[in-house]
Amino acid sequence: MSVRNVLIVGGGFTGLTTAIALAQRDVRVTLVDKAPAWARVGHGLTIQGNALRVFKQIGVIDEVLAVGQPEEGLTLTLANGHVLAETHTPRTGGDDLPPTIGALRPDLHEILVAKAESLGVEIRLGLELTSFETHGDEATSVLSDGTTETWDLIVAADGIKSQNRPKIGITEDRAPSGLGIWRAVTSRRPDMTGGIAFPTEDDGGAFKVGYTPVSDTQCYIFVLCRPQRPDNGLEDWQEVRRLMENYHGEYDALRESITADTFLNFQEIEWIFVEGPWHTGRVVALGEAVHAVPPLIAQGAAQCLEDAVLFAEYVTAEGDLEQQLADFYARRIPRIKGVVDASMQLAQWEQNPGTPDADPERVMNDALLALVPAP
Ligand SMILES: Cc1cc2nc3c(=O)[nH]c(=O)nc-3n(C[C@H](O)[C@H](O)[C@H](O)COP(=O)(O)OP(=O)(O)OC[C@H]3O[C@@H](n4cnc5c(N)ncnc54)[C@H](O)[C@@H]3O)c2cc1C
């Protein structure tokens, strides 16, 4: 086995799943995260079948399905309520798993933390990787508490804003996608099964509005919009209501459910795709540190999870680690490129409604069908 003792920097989906998959292969894993404590923050996510397949592989699928709301597809409408189509999401994880589920990010995070801890992963919070040196078949870390330790491998899973990415020698950086997004968790009626609505005439600043059920009574809503929040004197909840004001049918109830007490989040959406090597010596970057896309086919976390398990398989096989890292990278790039290309094409069309030949449903469907075979 190429590695026995690994440091993981970052405890999001990538870091925790990598930690679990390595620990299940008898690797001693330490995970550090800069967060001083795990906070129950974050909104909903659409978790596609291929992400569920990874949750099954690492032995947490029952827990994940218990906190999620299965979905077969989406109702596409115009803002005035006119139904355009009922879509059926491809079963990217195989026929024994739902096509997708909606879930709350903190619920999934808690499941992964509990699994990692049960496997003996040492989690140290409130710490960053200050510097590292890679030499021969070892890497030495200096953490922000001043400790110096030696590992077979260091994994940077510190997300799209990774501070370790440039230290690995990766020159690509995150870039604006031209999109912004508001998100909220709010209540829904049981008959509301998930949808996306597109503007009719005046978009009011919103490219589209959608919602995904995350429990029998709750859903998360997103408003995809321009990347700058207008300085219009409105409070956040008022601004989201304004963006949704031309959206009717189910969206009337959703808009009304947003109040001054609703937890809202606005962010500009960035992207990155590192097509050059992801490692230098014994330090490697994974997950959103090297690939992140606008969430238009909801594959971000799924691709991070796929990275994690495949990576653990490669680096725990017999053989030369340098070759294993190169082979892992070569295997991942074409699959992730398909997701990046589709997501960025969709992002372009979102910003340029009425583009001749735009066919978002086909691009989305083709991109998901390409993910049905295991990675
Ligand atoms: C608006 C939006 C909606 C999305 N919706 C979906 C969706 O519906 N479905 C889907 O599959 N994906 C979705 N995604 C993508 C998904 O959220 C990401 O792909 C995934 O969370 C990335 O996981 P990660 O572990 O690589 O990074 P992160 O989740 O960013 O985790 C990085 C971790 O590293 C820690 N960290 C950062 N810097 C340091 C440091 N210097 N030292 C130590 N620790 C550090 C952070 O505290 C964090 O815990 C969405 C993304 C966005 C932006």
The ligand as an SDF file (V2000), in Angstrom:
LIG
                    3D

 53 58  0  0  0  0  0  0  0  0999 V2000
  -24.8080   28.0400   -4.4750 C   0  0  0  0  0  0  0  0  0  0  0  0
  -24.3290   26.6260   -4.5460 C   0  0  0  0  0  0  0  0  0  0  0  0
  -25.2430   25.5870   -4.6350 C   0  0  0  0  0  0  0  0  0  0  0  0
  -24.8120   24.2700   -4.7420 C   0  0  0  0  0  0  0  0  0  0  0  0
  -25.7220   23.2790   -4.8770 N   0  0  0  0  0  0  0  0  0  0  0  0
  -25.2990   22.0070   -5.0610 C   0  0  0  0  0  0  0  0  0  0  0  0
  -26.2310   20.9530   -5.2360 C   0  0  0  0  0  0  0  0  0  0  0  0
  -27.4490   21.1640   -5.2110 O   0  0  0  0  0  0  0  0  0  0  0  0
  -25.7480   19.6930   -5.4260 N   0  0  0  0  0  0  0  0  0  0  0  0
  -24.4070   19.4220   -5.4550 C   0  0  0  0  0  0  0  0  0  0  0  0
  -24.0210   18.2670   -5.6440 O   0  0  0  0  0  0  0  0  0  0  0  0
  -23.4970   20.4080   -5.2670 N   0  0  0  0  0  0  0  0  0  0  0  0
  -23.9100   21.6770   -5.0790 C   0  0  0  0  0  0  0  0  0  0  0  0
  -23.0090   22.6710   -4.8880 N   0  0  0  0  0  0  0  0  0  0  0  0
  -21.5760   22.3250   -4.8650 C   0  0  0  0  0  0  0  0  0  0  0  0
  -21.1380   21.7510   -3.5170 C   0  0  0  0  0  0  0  0  0  0  0  0
  -21.5940   22.5910   -2.4770 O   0  0  0  0  0  0  0  0  0  0  0  0
  -19.6350   21.6450   -3.4950 C   0  0  0  0  0  0  0  0  0  0  0  0
  -19.2240   20.9110   -4.6240 O   0  0  0  0  0  0  0  0  0  0  0  0
  -19.0620   20.9600   -2.2730 C   0  0  0  0  0  0  0  0  0  0  0  0
  -19.6140   21.4730   -1.0920 O   0  0  0  0  0  0  0  0  0  0  0  0
  -17.5600   21.1420   -2.2440 C   0  0  0  0  0  0  0  0  0  0  0  0
  -17.0280   20.3880   -1.1900 O   0  0  0  0  0  0  0  0  0  0  0  0
  -15.5150   20.5370   -0.7490 P   0  0  0  0  0  0  0  0  0  0  0  0
  -15.3660   19.6670    0.4490 O   0  0  0  0  0  0  0  0  0  0  0  0
  -14.5940   20.3120   -1.8900 O   0  0  0  0  0  0  0  0  0  0  0  0
  -15.3570   22.0600   -0.3500 O   0  0  0  0  0  0  0  0  0  0  0  0
  -16.0540   22.8730    0.8440 P   0  0  0  0  0  0  0  0  0  0  0  0
  -17.4210   22.4120    1.0800 O   0  0  0  0  0  0  0  0  0  0  0  0
  -15.8330   24.3150    0.5430 O   0  0  0  0  0  0  0  0  0  0  0  0
  -15.2070   22.4670    2.1310 O   0  0  0  0  0  0  0  0  0  0  0  0
  -13.9340   22.9890    2.3590 C   0  0  0  0  0  0  0  0  0  0  0  0
  -13.6210   22.8410    3.8330 C   0  0  0  0  0  0  0  0  0  0  0  0
  -12.2780   23.2620    4.0220 O   0  0  0  0  0  0  0  0  0  0  0  0
  -12.2130   24.1400    5.1410 C   0  0  0  0  0  0  0  0  0  0  0  0
  -11.0980   25.0600    4.8650 N   0  0  0  0  0  0  0  0  0  0  0  0
  -11.0590   26.0460    3.9540 C   0  0  0  0  0  0  0  0  0  0  0  0
   -9.8450   26.6330    3.9770 N   0  0  0  0  0  0  0  0  0  0  0  0
   -9.1180   25.9930    4.9120 C   0  0  0  0  0  0  0  0  0  0  0  0
   -7.7910   26.1330    5.3920 C   0  0  0  0  0  0  0  0  0  0  0  0
   -6.9560   27.0560    4.8800 N   0  0  0  0  0  0  0  0  0  0  0  0
   -7.3720   25.3020    6.3660 N   0  0  0  0  0  0  0  0  0  0  0  0
   -8.2030   24.3720    6.8970 C   0  0  0  0  0  0  0  0  0  0  0  0
   -9.4830   24.1910    6.4770 N   0  0  0  0  0  0  0  0  0  0  0  0
   -9.9110   24.9840    5.4940 C   0  0  0  0  0  0  0  0  0  0  0  0
  -13.5690   24.8250    5.1930 C   0  0  0  0  0  0  0  0  0  0  0  0
  -13.8450   25.2700    6.5110 O   0  0  0  0  0  0  0  0  0  0  0  0
  -14.4910   23.6980    4.7390 C   0  0  0  0  0  0  0  0  0  0  0  0
  -14.9430   22.9190    5.8330 O   0  0  0  0  0  0  0  0  0  0  0  0
  -23.4140   23.9890   -4.7550 C   0  0  0  0  0  0  0  0  0  0  0  0
  -22.4930   25.0260   -4.6400 C   0  0  0  0  0  0  0  0  0  0  0  0
  -22.9480   26.3350   -4.5450 C   0  0  0  0  0  0  0  0  0  0  0  0
  -21.9220   27.4410   -4.4360 C   0  0  0  0  0  0  0  0  0  0  0  0
  1  2  1  0
  2  3  1  0
  2 52  2  0
  3  4  2  0
  4  5  1  0
  4 50  1  0
  5  6  2  0
  6  7  1  0
  6 13  1  0
  7  8  2  0
  7  9  1  0
  9 10  1  0
 10 11  2  0
 10 12  1  0
 12 13  2  0
 13 14  1  0
 14 15  1  0
 14 50  1  0
 15 16  1  0
 16 17  1  0
 16 18  1  0
 18 19  1  0
 18 20  1  0
 20 21  1  0
 20 22  1  0
 22 23  1  0
 23 24  1  0
 24 25  2  0
 24 26  1  0
 24 27  1  0
 27 28  1  0
 28 29  2  0
 28 30  1  0
 28 31  1  0
 31 32  1  0
 32 33  1  0
 33 34  1  0
 33 48  1  0
 34 35  1  0
 35 36  1  0
 35 46  1  0
 36 37  1  0
 36 45  1  0
 37 38  2  0
 38 39  1  0
 39 40  1  0
 39 45  2  0
 40 41  1  0
 40 42  2  0
 42 43  1  0
 43 44  2  0
 44 45  1  0
 46 47  1  0
 46 48  1  0
 48 49  1  0
 50 51  2  0
 51 52  1  0
 52 53  1  0
M  END
$$$$
